Amino acid sequence: MIGLSPLSIALLAAVVTGMSAAILAWRERPEAGATWLALLLFGQVWWTTFLVFELEASTLAAKALWYDVQWVGVVVVPVGWLLFALEYTGRDRYVRPSVVAAACVAPAITVLVVATGDPLGLITTDRAVADTAVGSFLRVDVGPWYYVIAGYTYLMGLIGSVPILQLVRDDARPFRGQSAALLVGTAVPWVSSVLYLTGAIPIPGLDPTPVAFAASGVAYLLALSRFRLLTLTPAPRRRARQLVFEQLHDPVFVVGTEGHVLDLNRSAADVFEVDRRTAVGEAAGAVVPRYDTLDGERGDVGPLSIVGRNGRRPYEVTVRRVTDNHGRAVGRLMVFHDVGEYLGQQQRLNVLNRVFRHDVRTETNLIHGYADRLTADSGDERALSVVKESASRILDLSERTRTASELFDPVSEPEPPVALSAVVEEAAADLREEFPDARVSIDGDVPDVPVPSTLRVVAANLCSNAVEHDDADAPSVWIEATVANGWVEVSVADDGPGIDPAEYEVLAQGTETPLEHGSGIGLWIVKWGIDEVGGSVSFAEREPRGTAVTVSVPTGDAAPAGGEESAGAETHASAGSAGTGR
């Protein structure tokens, strides 16, 4: 260091500090922001190093040469700072090639002008050597592009500081320390540069910005070592929160205080078939399902029956206020929880509990009573017939229970869609085989479209129950199937006596009580199967006698992969009676 001026020695100290920080940052790759921070520090080191060369040069030409070389570092620093700040704070979606290229346009023009000798005087119009008490400096008269690139540098620095400033009040202490050190590291050179540009520095030609890099390097070293700048970054946290919002299975809407949609996650767009590109900014009533019910509400609301891509499903909606740091309401968060599976399981448990407590016990008591009669009179044909019929009903009940258990087994793999024509033909063929006396008709042509495989069980129960509960010698059953707008309607009509309206009123309510319950599980299996695919079932009287039951389900391409709905589904019943399974 013999022969170097005190200022050059101070600048070399800044070079050592900055290089140390740059090496530490480079070694942390590929941590978020590591590459760009290393680039920023490299720019500072480059600028400072060649300023030393300029100071120690003895001629105007040599000083001018090293002054021009410094511009590479000058324009690298703001670009590195901006990209580091974006990536470090988790805004890496902006750090893409197009953004990087746009950020480098002005720096590239600057370097190109300098490399070509600045023939138009865009950066400097005149150069002279200024001898001062602290050293020999190159004094320059600046051109118009100098102010452009200076303004551009400050703009980039300001934009990069905004996300860093947001961490100053973060709940996590390490992030507060990191952000404070980063802001100090960038603010000190900024202040020095502003003082130089405004002429506040009394020494002609002296730009103190590289000198300030010494303080900047210390701040960055402190952030890297003491506050673990690149080993404990907020980027994954921000990204993780975004992923939680986006990947959350439940649909979520964010609504502003003025009743407009501010955001929605991917699930909300998919389940309720909303275009995210146009939904933001729209009135919540036109986008958020059942918003008229939710407006002004807080807490849990529902279950609400809502039609979406998966058909009609019951949702419980959690509504929460979104507040700022001052406790002022800035919006509302609405989370839709599909409770169909939970309600369906609860409903099935209640029904199956009733079956085993009431139906099976009744049949068992009946068998016991007539068994006693057979003990007294083994030739009692009436008693023997009743025992056989009761045992047959128990067997049928157990088969239906097993069907329900297998149909709604949550761990079973869902079956692929089947052709509607195959479902109808299979149901009709099985009915003719089981009940040879029945007259089974298929009305019209059955469309050959895919439908959920669950419709097989539903159709089989509708058809068999229509015959079982028909008191005619030759029961008649009519099956019809139609398709419209992605939905399939299958209607099964009979000429039977029908059943008590209380049967399907219990079904519509979705709950049974000791005084109000069905007489079997056949109709429940129909409802559960339809609910599973987001459909509906309706009942209507036929003239002069009989009942028509119509189930409506989405086609196989539109049906959900699984999950059940119960109380939230709509079961439509007319004022008549139904001849389907009890």
Secondary structure, 3 states (H helix, E strand, C coil): CCCCCHHHHHHHHHHHHHHHHHHHHHHCCCCCCHHHHHHHHHHHHHHHHHHHHHHHCCCHHHHHHHHHHHHHHHHHHHHHHHHHHHHHCCCHHHCCHHHHHHHCHHHHHHHHHHHCCCCCCCCEEEEEEEEECCEEEEEEEECHHHHHHHHHHHHHHHHHHHHHHCCCCCCCHHHHHHHHHHHHHHHHHHHHHHHHHCCCCCCCCCCCHHHHHHHHHHHHHHHHHCCCCCCCCCHHHHHHHHHHHHHCCCCEEEEECCCEEEEECHHHHHHCCCCHHHHCCCEHHHHCCCHHHHCCCCEEEEEEEEEECCEEEEEEEEEEEEECCCCCEEEEEEEEEECHHHHHHHHHHHHHHHHHHHHHHHHHHHHHHHHHHHHHCCCCHHHHHHHHHHHHHHHHHHHHHHHHHHHCCCCCCCCCCEEHHHHHHHHHHHHHHHCCCCEEEEECCCCCCEECCHHHHHHHHHHHHHHHCCCCCCCEEEEEEEEECCEEEEEEEECCCCCCCHHHHHHHHCCCCCCCCCCCCHHHHHHHHHHHCCCEEEEEECCCCCEEEEEEEECCCCCCCCCCCCCCCCEEECCCCCCCCC
